Amino acid sequence: MFLLRYFMFFAMLAVLYISRINTESIADYLLCQITDLEDMIKKKEIYHASMIHELRGPLSAAVSGTDLLSLSRNLSQEDSLSLAIIKQCNDIVLNLINNALDMAKLEAGKVELDFQFTHV
């Protein structure tokens, strides 16, 4: 957002220098463009958050299914190994989706960070 405003400011200066037309109309136009871009960015953030949330539901069902299968006592050693690989892949993808959802929440301003000291 910060860089976008500076880009628009310098674009306005370039237009003023080249065309030398009414500065108020250019400023109004650029302000309108900035607000339109900010609205599009907000819509994109909302879309990403809802899309990521929709992906998490089916993946959670797949994780639950593999958890139930792993409780079975009639699995061969090969099936147990395959199930462990599937569970590991499910966990990786679920972690990625959760991280993306957290980032979407941060971008939308719906999460407050709680900074705490820790010993390293």
Order of alpha helices (4+ residues) and beta strands (2+ residues): alpha-alpha-alpha
